[in-house]
Amino acid sequence: MVEIAYIYIEASMDILKTITRWRLYHFLFWAAFFVVWITLRIDDYPDLTPTVLAGLLKVLSLAGAVYFTNYVLIPKFLYKKRYFTFLIVFTALVGITGFVVIKVLNWILLPYASTITHWPNATLNSQLYDVYIPLFFMVGAAAGIKFYIDQIRTLHHLQSALRAGAEQELQFLRSQINPHSLFNSLNTIYFLIHKENHLARETLLRFSDLLRYQLYECNTERIDIAKEIAYIDNYIALQRLRHDKQYQIQFEHSPEVKDFDIAPLLLMPFVENAFKHISHQSANTVHIQMARENGHFTFTVENTCEPGPQRSPGGIGLSNVKRRLELLYNGKHALQIVPGADQFAVTLTLQV
């Protein structure tokens, strides 16, 4: 008996997950609305056919007005604080929708004119109370629910961002193990290296710059893109020292990539991932490119990888950066990851 109950609960949860994933609750709501409307209004029409057609007309017109308000008018006007324009356009939408409903309903009932004793919406009062006022309040109520849900989601994202920021700050503080002493040690090592060993000295300086950037310059929510470019450039320089001539490494950024801020260390996981998964058996390429056009910053990383089965675009680093993008650039970014058997490509676009 307990096993049957458990199976029943598990099946119910699977059904709920399917409904949520495919957003079937929209269809179920309007289907229920249609059934209730038919049940309440079936005696007002001369036959089942015009009743069903009238019900479909009511449901489709109301659903159209609701979704147009929620996904067009609210983002375009209400969220941009254009309240008067929103009210005017919303009122016009209700008026036009009601007018179309009345005209189409008259056309549906026209073949049954001889059997209808009380014609629906025959007077202005009946039109107001049966069409316009219910339409206004029902669409308005749906808009209010949508606005409330969006506010809850915005608050949730804000709280998540604050928690993530606090956790990041805590991790940063934990990683700051006497940085002044660390830099003093690096300076000591630098002077111990023979002056003619320019490569070793340059490598240590670049490493010191990388460390200084992480410890001191990444404590803000945004940082100038020029500093992020310099950081990536230093990292790539160190990678060039590690790899032989078999590796072709390119880092290109157009002159337009300047004078805007970005979240610090947002791009590095993609760069690190490119060098982490390159092949060790054949010629390799790592191509990193930055561009800016029409208020959009595009960051592309392409690299060869170890031949074999197609790799999943997972990993802790990529998962973390995806989460940061959701929190910091919600609705203002596009991330495309294309894994392949011997090629891996990432394209990130940000509104800046």
N, C-alpha and C positions, 0 to 999 in steps of 0.2 A: 504493500500500500504506500509506504514511504517512497519506494523507488518510482512508482507511478506518478506520485505528486511531484517528485523531483524532475522527472521527464517532462511533465506538463509545464512546470515553471520554466525549465530550460527552453522548451519550445516557444513559450510566450515571450521570453526575453529575445530569442532569435527573431521572432516576428516584429517585435518593437524596434529592434536594431535595423531590420530591413526597411521598415516604414520610415524611420528617421534618416537612414542613409539615402534613400531614394526620394525623400520628402513626399511620401505618399499621403501624409496627413492633410496636405492641401486638397487632394482629390477626395479623401474621405470626408472632410468638412463640407465641401460643396455638394457632394452626393447626399449627405445627411440633410443639408439645407434644402436641397431639391425635394427630397422625400417629405420633409415636414411641410414645405410649401404646398405640395400636391395634396397632402392630407387635409390641410386647413382650407384650401380654396377650391376643392373639387366640386362643391355644390354651387359655386358661382359661375360655372361655365356649362354650356349646353351638352358637351360630349367629352369623352376622355381624350380624344386627339387634341382639341384646342387647349385643354387643361395642361397636357404634357408640353405642348409647344409654348404656351404662356409661361410655364414653369422654367423651361429651358431658357427662354428669353430673359426672365427675371434673374436667373442664376448667372448666365453669361454676361449680362450687362453689369450686374453688381460686382462680379469677380473682375471684370475688365477695369471698372472704375477703381476698385480697391488696389489692384496691382499697379495700375498706372500712377495712382497717388503715392503708394508706398515706395515704389522703385524709381519713379521719375520726378514727381513734384517735390517730395520730401527732401531727397538728396540735392536737387537742383535749386530749390528756393528756401525751404525751411532751415536746413542745416547751414545755409549761407546767410541766414538772418534777414532774408528778404520776405518778411512776414506778410506785408500788404500784397505783394505780388502773388505769394502763395494763396492767400485768401481769395483774390480775384480769379486766379486760374482754377482753383478748386471749385468755386461757385459756378464758373462757366462750365466746368466738366460735369457737374451735377445737372445743370440746366440742359446741356446738350444731350447727355445720356438719358435723362427723363423724357425729353422730347422724342428721341429716337424710339424709346420703349413704347410710348403711347402710339406713335404712328405704326410701328411694326405690329403691335397688339391689335390695332384696328384692322390691319390687313389680314391677320390670322383669323379674326372673328367674322370677317366680311361674308364668307360662305354660309354662316349660321345666323345671319341678320334677322331672318324671318322668325327664328325660334327664340331669339333673345328678348326677354321682356325688360330687363334692366341692363343697359349697355354700360360696361365698365369704363370709367374715366370719361364719362360724357360731359361732366361739368368741370369748371375750374377748381371748385372745392374738392371734388373727388380726385382730380389730378394731383392737387397739392397733398392731400392726406394719404393717397394710395401710392403715389409715385415719388414726388419730389422730396417731401419731408422724410419718409423712411430712407430714401436713397442718401440724403444728406447726412442723417444721423448714423446710418450703418457704415457708410464709407468713412465718415469722421471718426467713429469708434474704432474702426480697423486702423486708421492712421494713428490714433492715439496709442493703440496697443503696439504698433510698429515703433513709434517714437520711444515708448517706454522700454521696449526690449533692446533697442539700439543703445539707449542710455545705460542700461544694465551691462551690456556687452562692453561699451566703452569704459565703464568703471572697472569691469573685470580685467580688461587689457591694461588699464592704468595700474591697478593693484599688482598684476603680474609683472609689469615693467619695474615697479618699485621693489618688489621682492627680488627680481633678477638683478637689479642694480645693487641692492644690499648684499646679495650673495656674491656678486662680482667684486664688490668693495672688500668684503671679508676675505675672499680668496687673494685679492691683491695685497691686503695687509699681511696675510699669512706668508705671502711670497717675499715680502720686504724684510729679508734677514740682513739687517745692518747694511743697506746699500752703499753708504759712504765707505765703510770698511772694504766692501767688495771692489769699489772703484779704485781705492788706494792700492789694493792688491793687484788689480789689472795694470795700474801705472807702474808698479814695481816690476811686474813681469815684462812690461814694454821696455823699460830701461835695461833689463837684464839681457834682452835680445840684442845681438850684435847689430851695430848701426848699418852695416852693409847688407843685412838680411831684410831688404825692403819689403819683400812679400810677406814675411811673418809679421813685421810691424804693421803693415797695412791691414792684414787680416785681423789682428788684435784690435786695431782702431775701429774697424767696421763692426766687429763684435761688440765693442764698447758702446758704439752708437746705437746698435740694436737694443742693447740692455737699457741704456739711458732713455730711449724712446718708450720702452715698456714701463719703466719704473716711474718716470717723471712727467711724460707728456701725454699719457693716455688716461689721465684722471678726470677728463671732462667728457660730457655727453657727445660733443662734436669736436672734430679737429680738422684743420685745413687739409685739403686734398694733397697739397704740395708736400706736406710732412709725411703723409701716408705713402706717396710715391717714393720719397727719399728712403723710407724704411724698407719698402719692397725692393728698391734698387740695391740697397746694402745687402739684403738677404740673398738676392740673386747673385751678387758679386761673390759672396761666400760659397754659393752653390757652384759657381763656375770654377772656383778653386778646387772643389771636391771632385768634380767630374772632368774626364779627359776630353780630347777633341772629338770624340765620338758623339758627344752631346751638342746639339744645336739649340742654344737658348736665346730667345728674343724677347725683349721687353719694349713695347712701343706705346707711346701716349701722345695724342695729338695736342697741338698748342691750345686748343679750346678747353682742355681739362685743367681748369684753374679757377680760383676765386669762388669756391664753394666749400662747404663743410660736409663731413661724413662721419659716421660712427667709427671710432678708432678700432683698428685691428679687425675690421669687418671683412676685408678682402683676403687677409693672410691665410685663412684655412684652405681657400681654393688654391693659392700658390703653393702652400706646403703639400697639399694633396697631389699636385702635379709632379713634384719632385719625389714624393714618397712612392708612387706607383709606376715610375718609368721603368722600362725594360733594362735588364742587365746583360742581354745576350745579343742585341742588334743596335743599329743606329737609332738614336732617340732625338726627339724634338720637344721643346717646351716653348709655346708661343703665347705670350701674355700681351693683351692689347686693351687700351683705354680710349674711349671716345666720348664726346659730349655734343649733343645736337638737340635743339628745340626743347631745352629744359630737362633732357634725359641723359643720364650718365650710364654708359654701357661698358661693362667689364667682362672680357672674354679670356678664358684660359683653355688652351688645347694642348694635350700632351699624348705621346705614345705611351703604351703600357704593355705589360707582359702578355704575350699571346696566350690565348686560352679561352675558357668559357667567359661569357659576358659577366662583368662584375656588377654587383648591386651598388647603386649610388648611396651607400650608407656611411657608417663611420661616425664616431663621436664628434669629430670636428665639424663635419657637414651638418649633423643634426643640431649642434649648438648654433651654428650660424643661421640655419633655417629658423630656429626659434627666435633669435635676435632680430631677424628680418620681420617676423610676424609682430614682434613687440614694438620695434622702432620704426618700421616702414610699412605698417599695416595698410594695405590698399594702395601703396605707392611703390611697389616693387614687383618685378617679375623674375623668377629664377627658373632657368632651363638647364637640366643636367642630362647629358646624352652619353651613357656608358656604351662602350663597344668592346669587341674582342681584342683589338689592338690599338684603340684610340679612345680617348676620354675628353669630353668637351663640356665646359660650363659657361653659361652666359647669364650675367646678372644685369638687370636694368633698374635704375633708381630714378625717381623724380627728385631733382635737386633745384 
